[in-house]
């Protein structure tokens, strides 16, 4: 019973870690997209 409890805790920690990693990747992708759109807007204003 104790072993099952430890396995569930480890699985829970891994699930939280994986969710945070995915959220971080999404934030990074959105940040890069915003930078790219900003640069495109600046270039289109110059033309």
PDB file of N, CA, C, O and CB in Angstrom:
ATOM      1  N   UNK A   1       0.827  -1.192   0.000  1.00  0.00           N
ATOM      2  CA  UNK A   1       0.000   0.000   0.000  1.00  0.00           C
ATOM      3  C   UNK A   1       0.873   1.257   0.000  1.00  0.00           C
ATOM      4  O   UNK A   1       0.563   2.226  -0.693  1.00  0.00           O
ATOM      5  CB  UNK A   1      -0.942  -0.003   1.212  1.00  0.00           C
ATOM      6  N   UNK A   2       1.942   1.244   0.761  1.00  0.00           N
ATOM      7  CA  UNK A   2       2.853   2.381   0.807  1.00  0.00           C
ATOM      8  C   UNK A   2       3.537   2.611  -0.525  1.00  0.00           C
ATOM      9  O   UNK A   2       3.760   3.752  -0.931  1.00  0.00           O
ATOM     10  CB  UNK A   2       3.888   2.177   1.884  1.00  0.00           C
ATOM     11  N   UNK A   3       3.873   1.513  -1.209  1.00  0.00           N
ATOM     12  CA  UNK A   3       4.534   1.618  -2.508  1.00  0.00           C
ATOM     13  C   UNK A   3       3.600   2.268  -3.526  1.00  0.00           C
ATOM     14  O   UNK A   3       4.027   3.107  -4.318  1.00  0.00           O
ATOM     15  CB  UNK A   3       4.983   0.227  -3.004  1.00  0.00           C
ATOM     16  N   UNK A   4       2.335   1.883  -3.502  1.00  0.00           N
ATOM     17  CA  UNK A   4       1.355   2.464  -4.413  1.00  0.00           C
ATOM     18  C   UNK A   4       1.220   3.970  -4.161  1.00  0.00           C
ATOM     19  O   UNK A   4       1.124   4.754  -5.105  1.00  0.00           O
ATOM     20  CB  UNK A   4      -0.012   1.764  -4.252  1.00  0.00           C
ATOM     21  N   UNK A   5       1.213   4.361  -2.901  1.00  0.00           N
ATOM     22  CA  UNK A   5       1.113   5.768  -2.535  1.00  0.00           C
ATOM     23  C   UNK A   5       2.310   6.549  -3.064  1.00  0.00           C
ATOM     24  O   UNK A   5       2.142   7.652  -3.585  1.00  0.00           O
ATOM     25  CB  UNK A   5       1.010   5.920  -1.013  1.00  0.00           C
ATOM     26  N   UNK A   6       3.494   6.005  -2.941  1.00  0.00           N
ATOM     27  CA  UNK A   6       4.711   6.662  -3.436  1.00  0.00           C
ATOM     28  C   UNK A   6       4.665   6.789  -4.956  1.00  0.00           C
ATOM     29  O   UNK A   6       5.030   7.828  -5.507  1.00  0.00           O
ATOM     30  CB  UNK A   6       5.972   5.876  -3.004  1.00  0.00           C
ATOM     31  N   UNK A   7       4.217   5.734  -5.633  1.00  0.00           N
ATOM     32  CA  UNK A   7       4.113   5.773  -7.093  1.00  0.00           C
ATOM     33  C   UNK A   7       3.117   6.850  -7.529  1.00  0.00           C
ATOM     34  O   UNK A   7       3.373   7.574  -8.492  1.00  0.00           O
ATOM     35  CB  UNK A   7       3.685   4.392  -7.645  1.00  0.00           C
ATOM     36  N   UNK A   8       1.998   6.959  -6.836  1.00  0.00           N
ATOM     37  CA  UNK A   8       1.004   7.983  -7.172  1.00  0.00           C
ATOM     38  C   UNK A   8       1.544   9.390  -6.941  1.00  0.00           C
ATOM     39  O   UNK A   8       1.266  10.293  -7.730  1.00  0.00           O
ATOM     40  CB  UNK A   8      -0.266   7.776  -6.351  1.00  0.00           C
ATOM     41  N   UNK A   9       2.305   9.587  -5.882  1.00  0.00           N
ATOM     42  CA  UNK A   9       2.911  10.898  -5.622  1.00  0.00           C
ATOM     43  C   UNK A   9       3.904  11.251  -6.724  1.00  0.00           C
ATOM     44  O   UNK A   9       3.911  12.378  -7.219  1.00  0.00           O
ATOM     45  CB  UNK A   9       3.615  10.912  -4.244  1.00  0.00           C
ATOM     46  N   UNK A  10       4.730  10.300  -7.104  1.00  0.00           N
ATOM     47  CA  UNK A  10       5.712  10.544  -8.168  1.00  0.00           C
ATOM     48  C   UNK A  10       5.005  10.845  -9.483  1.00  0.00           C
ATOM     49  O   UNK A  10       5.420  11.747 -10.211  1.00  0.00           O
ATOM     50  CB  UNK A  10       6.651   9.329  -8.335  1.00  0.00           C
ATOM     51  N   UNK A  11       3.947  10.109  -9.799  1.00  0.00           N
ATOM     52  CA  UNK A  11       3.194  10.349 -11.029  1.00  0.00           C
ATOM     53  C   UNK A  11       2.550  11.737 -10.992  1.00  0.00           C
ATOM     54  O   UNK A  11       2.522  12.435 -12.006  1.00  0.00           O
ATOM     55  CB  UNK A  11       2.115   9.257 -11.229  1.00  0.00           C
ATOM     56  N   UNK A  12       2.036  12.135  -9.836  1.00  0.00           N
ATOM     57  CA  UNK A  12       1.444  13.465  -9.697  1.00  0.00           C
ATOM     58  C   UNK A  12       2.458  14.569  -9.890  1.00  0.00           C
ATOM     59  O   UNK A  12       2.184  15.563 -10.562  1.00  0.00           O
ATOM     60  CB  UNK A  12       0.799  13.608  -8.347  1.00  0.00           C
ATOM     61  N   UNK A  13       3.629  14.400  -9.302  1.00  0.00           N
ATOM     62  CA  UNK A  13       4.700  15.398  -9.464  1.00  0.00           C
ATOM     63  C   UNK A  13       5.104  15.502 -10.927  1.00  0.00           C
ATOM     64  O   UNK A  13       5.298  16.602 -11.444  1.00  0.00           O
ATOM     65  CB  UNK A  13       5.929  15.034  -8.595  1.00  0.00           C
ATOM     66  N   UNK A  14       5.233  14.361 -11.593  1.00  0.00           N
ATOM     67  CA  UNK A  14       5.595  14.369 -13.006  1.00  0.00           C
ATOM     68  C   UNK A  14       4.514  15.051 -13.839  1.00  0.00           C
ATOM     69  O   UNK A  14       4.834  15.802 -14.760  1.00  0.00           O
ATOM     70  CB  UNK A  14       5.827  12.940 -13.507  1.00  0.00           C
ATOM     71  N   UNK A  15       3.238  14.802 -13.532  1.00  0.00           N
ATOM     72  CA  UNK A  15       2.142  15.428 -14.280  1.00  0.00           C
ATOM     73  C   UNK A  15       2.164  16.947 -14.105  1.00  0.00           C
ATOM     74  O   UNK A  15       1.946  17.683 -15.067  1.00  0.00           O
ATOM     75  CB  UNK A  15       0.781  14.859 -13.822  1.00  0.00           C
ATOM     76  N   UNK A  16       2.420  17.414 -12.903  1.00  0.00           N
ATOM     77  CA  UNK A  16       2.508  18.863 -12.650  1.00  0.00           C
ATOM     78  C   UNK A  16       3.693  19.450 -13.402  1.00  0.00           C
ATOM     79  O   UNK A  16       3.576  20.514 -14.011  1.00  0.00           O
ATOM     80  CB  UNK A  16       2.637  19.155 -11.130  1.00  0.00           C
ATOM     81  N   UNK A  17       4.818  18.775 -13.364  1.00  0.00           N
ATOM     82  CA  UNK A  17       6.012  19.240 -14.077  1.00  0.00           C
ATOM     83  C   UNK A  17       5.737  19.340 -15.569  1.00  0.00           C
ATOM     84  O   UNK A  17       6.097  20.331 -16.204  1.00  0.00           O
ATOM     85  CB  UNK A  17       7.200  18.299 -13.819  1.00  0.00           C
ATOM     86  N   UNK A  18       5.103  18.319 -16.129  1.00  0.00           N
ATOM     87  CA  UNK A  18       4.817  18.294 -17.557  1.00  0.00           C
ATOM     88  C   UNK A  18       3.853  19.415 -17.930  1.00  0.00           C
ATOM     89  O   UNK A  18       4.035  20.059 -18.963  1.00  0.00           O
ATOM     90  CB  UNK A  18       4.237  16.933 -17.967  1.00  0.00           C
ATOM     91  N   UNK A  19       2.838  19.659 -17.114  1.00  0.00           N
ATOM     92  CA  UNK A  19       1.881  20.730 -17.387  1.00  0.00           C
ATOM     93  C   UNK A  19       2.580  22.087 -17.355  1.00  0.00           C
ATOM     94  O   UNK A  19       2.332  22.924 -18.223  1.00  0.00           O
ATOM     95  CB  UNK A  19       0.724  20.697 -16.366  1.00  0.00           C
ATOM     96  N   UNK A  20       3.439  22.318 -16.381  1.00  0.00           N
ATOM     97  CA  UNK A  20       4.171  23.589 -16.299  1.00  0.00           C
ATOM     98  C   UNK A  20       5.108  23.770 -17.490  1.00  0.00           C
ATOM     99  O   UNK A  20       5.264  24.880 -18.000  1.00  0.00           O
ATOM    100  CB  UNK A  20       4.971  23.661 -14.992  1.00  0.00           C
ATOM    101  N   UNK A  21       5.723  22.688 -17.926  1.00  0.00           N
ATOM    102  CA  UNK A  21       6.619  22.754 -19.086  1.00  0.00           C
ATOM    103  C   UNK A  21       5.841  23.140 -20.346  1.00  0.00           C
ATOM    104  O   UNK A  21       6.308  23.952 -21.145  1.00  0.00           O
ATOM    105  CB  UNK A  21       7.337  21.398 -19.294  1.00  0.00           C
ATOM    106  N   UNK A  22       4.671  22.563 -20.517  1.00  0.00           N
ATOM    107  CA  UNK A  22       3.849  22.887 -21.687  1.00  0.00           C
ATOM    108  C   UNK A  22       3.388  24.341 -21.643  1.00  0.00           C
ATOM    109  O   UNK A  22       3.390  25.027 -22.665  1.00  0.00           O
ATOM    110  CB  UNK A  22       2.631  21.950 -21.766  1.00  0.00           C
ATOM    111  N   UNK A  23       2.993  24.810 -20.462  1.00  0.00           N
ATOM    112  CA  UNK A  23       2.568  26.209 -20.318  1.00  0.00           C
ATOM    113  C   UNK A  23       3.731  27.139 -20.649  1.00  0.00           C
ATOM    114  O   UNK A  23       3.550  28.136 -21.348  1.00  0.00           O
ATOM    115  CB  UNK A  23       2.046  26.485 -18.880  1.00  0.00           C
ATOM    116  N   UNK A  24       4.915  26.819 -20.151  1.00  0.00           N
ATOM    117  CA  UNK A  24       6.094  27.639 -20.420  1.00  0.00           C
ATOM    118  C   UNK A  24       6.404  27.677 -21.912  1.00  0.00           C
ATOM    119  O   UNK A  24       6.720  28.738 -22.449  1.00  0.00           O
ATOM    120  CB  UNK A  24       7.303  27.107 -19.645  1.00  0.00           C
ATOM    121  N   UNK A  25       6.318  26.538 -22.582  1.00  0.00           N
ATOM    122  CA  UNK A  25       6.575  26.502 -24.024  1.00  0.00           C
ATOM    123  C   UNK A  25       5.569  27.358 -24.780  1.00  0.00           C
ATOM    124  O   UNK A  25       5.934  28.055 -25.727  1.00  0.00           O
ATOM    125  CB  UNK A  25       6.530  25.060 -24.542  1.00  0.00           C
ATOM    126  N   UNK A  26       4.305  27.309 -24.368  1.00  0.00           N
ATOM    127  CA  UNK A  26       3.292  28.127 -25.025  1.00  0.00           C
ATOM    128  C   UNK A  26       3.574  29.610 -24.827  1.00  0.00           C
ATOM    129  O   UNK A  26       3.420  30.400 -25.758  1.00  0.00           O
ATOM    130  CB  UNK A  26       1.901  27.781 -24.496  1.00  0.00           C
ATOM    131  N   UNK A  27       3.980  29.989 -23.637  1.00  0.00           N
ATOM    132  CA  UNK A  27       4.300  31.401 -23.362  1.00  0.00           C
ATOM    133  C   UNK A  27       5.478  31.841 -24.216  1.00  0.00           C
ATOM    134  O   UNK A  27       5.464  32.939 -24.773  1.00  0.00           O
ATOM    135  CB  UNK A  27       4.618  31.617 -21.857  1.00  0.00           C
ATOM    136  N   UNK A  28       6.488  31.005 -24.325  1.00  0.00           N
ATOM    137  CA  UNK A  28       7.655  31.355 -25.128  1.00  0.00           C
ATOM    138  C   UNK A  28       7.278  31.512 -26.600  1.00  0.00           C
ATOM    139  O   UNK A  28       7.741  32.439 -27.264  1.00  0.00           O
ATOM    140  CB  UNK A  28       8.748  30.290 -24.973  1.00  0.00           C
ATOM    141  N   UNK A  29       6.441  30.610 -27.111  1.00  0.00           N
ATOM    142  CA  UNK A  29       6.008  30.703 -28.508  1.00  0.00           C
ATOM    143  C   UNK A  29       5.207  31.970 -28.739  1.00  0.00           C
ATOM    144  O   UNK A  29       5.384  32.635 -29.760  1.00  0.00           O
ATOM    145  CB  UNK A  29       5.177  29.476 -28.902  1.00  0.00           C
ATOM    146  N   UNK A  30       4.329  32.314 -27.809  1.00  0.00           N
ATOM    147  CA  UNK A  30       3.519  33.519 -27.958  1.00  0.00           C
ATOM    148  C   UNK A  30       4.386  34.764 -27.895  1.00  0.00           C
ATOM    149  O   UNK A  30       4.132  35.726 -28.619  1.00  0.00           O
ATOM    150  CB  UNK A  30       2.437  33.576 -26.882  1.00  0.00           C
ATOM    151  N   UNK A  31       5.398  34.767 -27.049  1.00  0.00           N
ATOM    152  CA  UNK A  31       6.300  35.902 -26.952  1.00  0.00           C
ATOM    153  C   UNK A  31       7.042  36.112 -28.268  1.00  0.00           C
ATOM    154  O   UNK A  31       7.166  37.240 -28.745  1.00  0.00           O
ATOM    155  CB  UNK A  31       7.295  35.699 -25.804  1.00  0.00           C
ATOM    156  N   UNK A  32       7.530  35.031 -28.848  1.00  0.00           N
ATOM    157  CA  UNK A  32       8.221  35.131 -30.132  1.00  0.00           C
ATOM    158  C   UNK A  32       7.265  35.622 -31.221  1.00  0.00           C
ATOM    159  O   UNK A  32       7.651  36.424 -32.070  1.00  0.00           O
ATOM    160  CB  UNK A  32       8.829  33.769 -30.527  1.00  0.00           C
ATOM    161  N   UNK A  33       6.040  35.150 -31.199  1.00  0.00           N
ATOM    162  CA  UNK A  33       5.045  35.574 -32.186  1.00  0.00           C
ATOM    163  C   UNK A  33       4.758  37.071 -32.048  1.00  0.00           C
ATOM    164  O   UNK A  33       4.652  37.776 -33.052  1.00  0.00           O
ATOM    165  CB  UNK A  33       3.739  34.761 -32.025  1.00  0.00           C
ATOM    166  N   UNK A  34       4.634  37.554 -30.822  1.00  0.00           N
ATOM    167  CA  UNK A  34       4.379  38.979 -30.594  1.00  0.00           C
ATOM    168  C   UNK A  34       5.559  39.815 -31.091  1.00  0.00           C
ATOM    169  O   UNK A  34       5.357  40.862 -31.706  1.00  0.00           O
ATOM    170  CB  UNK A  34       4.121  39.254 -29.091  1.00  0.00           C
ATOM    171  N   UNK A  35       6.775  39.368 -30.833  1.00  0.00           N
ATOM    172  CA  UNK A  35       7.952  40.089 -31.316  1.00  0.00           C
ATOM    173  C   UNK A  35       7.953  40.158 -32.835  1.00  0.00           C
ATOM    174  O   UNK A  35       8.225  41.206 -33.420  1.00  0.00           O
ATOM    175  CB  UNK A  35       9.240  39.418 -30.816  1.00  0.00           C
ATOM    176  N   UNK A  36       7.643  39.028 -33.470  1.00  0.00           N
ATOM    177  CA  UNK A  36       7.639  38.967 -34.935  1.00  0.00           C
ATOM    178  C   UNK A  36       6.573  39.900 -35.512  1.00  0.00           C
ATOM    179  O   UNK A  36       6.836  40.625 -36.471  1.00  0.00           O
ATOM    180  CB  UNK A  36       7.394  37.519 -35.415  1.00  0.00           C
ATOM    181  N   UNK A  37       5.387  39.884 -34.937  1.00  0.00           N
ATOM    182  CA  UNK A  37       4.308  40.749 -35.415  1.00  0.00           C
ATOM    183  C   UNK A  37       4.684  42.217 -35.215  1.00  0.00           C
ATOM    184  O   UNK A  37       4.407  43.048 -36.080  1.00  0.00           O
ATOM    185  CB  UNK A  37       2.980  40.425 -34.683  1.00  0.00           C
ATOM    186  N   UNK A  38       5.305  42.540 -34.097  1.00  0.00           N
ATOM    187  CA  UNK A  38       5.745  43.906 -33.851  1.00  0.00           C
ATOM    188  C   UNK A  38       6.758  44.373 -34.878  1.00  0.00           C
ATOM    189  O   UNK A  38       6.675  45.497 -35.373  1.00  0.00           O
ATOM    190  CB  UNK A  38       6.332  44.022 -32.470  1.00  0.00           C
ATOM    191  N   UNK A  39       7.711  43.514 -35.200  1.00  0.00           N
ATOM    192  CA  UNK A  39       8.707  43.873 -36.209  1.00  0.00           C
ATOM    193  C   UNK A  39       8.066  44.049 -37.579  1.00  0.00           C
ATOM    194  O   UNK A  39       8.416  44.970 -38.316  1.00  0.00           O
ATOM    195  CB  UNK A  39       9.802  42.810 -36.279  1.00  0.00           C
ATOM    196  N   UNK A  40       7.126  43.168 -37.922  1.00  0.00           N
ATOM    197  CA  UNK A  40       6.440  43.298 -39.208  1.00  0.00           C
ATOM    198  C   UNK A  40       5.642  44.604 -39.260  1.00  0.00           C
ATOM    199  O   UNK A  40       5.583  45.253 -40.304  1.00  0.00           O
ATOM    200  CB  UNK A  40       5.506  42.088 -39.450  1.00  0.00           C
ATOM    201  N   UNK A  41       5.034  44.988 -38.143  1.00  0.00           N
ATOM    202  CA  UNK A  41       4.260  46.238 -38.102  1.00  0.00           C
ATOM    203  C   UNK A  41       5.196  47.432 -38.297  1.00  0.00           C
ATOM    204  O   UNK A  41       4.858  48.374 -39.014  1.00  0.00           O
ATOM    205  CB  UNK A  41       3.486  46.368 -36.752  1.00  0.00           C
ATOM    206  N   UNK A  42       6.359  47.397 -37.670  1.00  0.00           N
ATOM    207  CA  UNK A  42       7.313  48.502 -37.834  1.00  0.00           C
ATOM    208  C   UNK A  42       7.779  48.621 -39.283  1.00  0.00           C
ATOM    209  O   UNK A  42       7.887  49.722 -39.823  1.00  0.00           O
ATOM    210  CB  UNK A  42       8.526  48.305 -36.909  1.00  0.00           C
ATOM    211  N   UNK A  43       8.053  47.476 -39.904  1.00  0.00           N
ATOM    212  CA  UNK A  43       8.513  47.488 -41.292  1.00  0.00           C
ATOM    213  C   UNK A  43       7.418  47.968 -42.244  1.00  0.00           C
ATOM    214  O   UNK A  43       7.703  48.658 -43.223  1.00  0.00           O
ATOM    215  CB  UNK A  43       8.985  46.094 -41.702  1.00  0.00           C
ATOM    216  N   UNK A  44       6.182  47.610 -41.962  1.00  0.00           N
ATOM    217  CA  UNK A  44       5.097  48.041 -42.844  1.00  0.00           C
ATOM    218  C   UNK A  44       4.810  49.532 -42.680  1.00  0.00           C
ATOM    219  O   UNK A  44       4.340  50.163 -43.626  1.00  0.00           O
ATOM    220  CB  UNK A  44       3.829  47.229 -42.563  1.00  0.00           C
ATOM    221  N   UNK A  45       5.075  50.110 -41.519  1.00  0.00           N
ATOM    222  CA  UNK A  45       4.880  51.551 -41.330  1.00  0.00           C
ATOM    223  C   UNK A  45       5.930  52.350 -42.085  1.00  0.00           C
ATOM    224  O   UNK A  45       5.648  53.450 -42.559  1.00  0.00           O
ATOM    225  CB  UNK A  45       4.924  51.909 -39.841  1.00  0.00           C
ATOM    226  N   UNK A  46       7.137  51.811 -42.202  1.00  0.00           N
ATOM    227  CA  UNK A  46       8.219  52.511 -42.908  1.00  0.00           C
ATOM    228  C   UNK A  46       7.953  52.583 -44.403  1.00  0.00           C
ATOM    229  O   UNK A  46       8.374  53.531 -45.066  1.00  0.00           O
ATOM    230  CB  UNK A  46       9.557  51.818 -42.654  1.00  0.00           C
ATOM    231  N   UNK A  47       7.259  51.588 -44.934  1.00  0.00           N
ATOM    232  CA  UNK A  47       7.031  51.537 -46.397  1.00  0.00           C
ATOM    233  C   UNK A  47       5.989  52.482 -46.856  1.00  0.00           C
ATOM    234  O   UNK A  47       5.696  52.546 -48.050  1.00  0.00           O
ATOM    235  CB  UNK A  47       6.644  50.169 -46.822  1.00  0.00           C
TER     236      UNK A  47
END
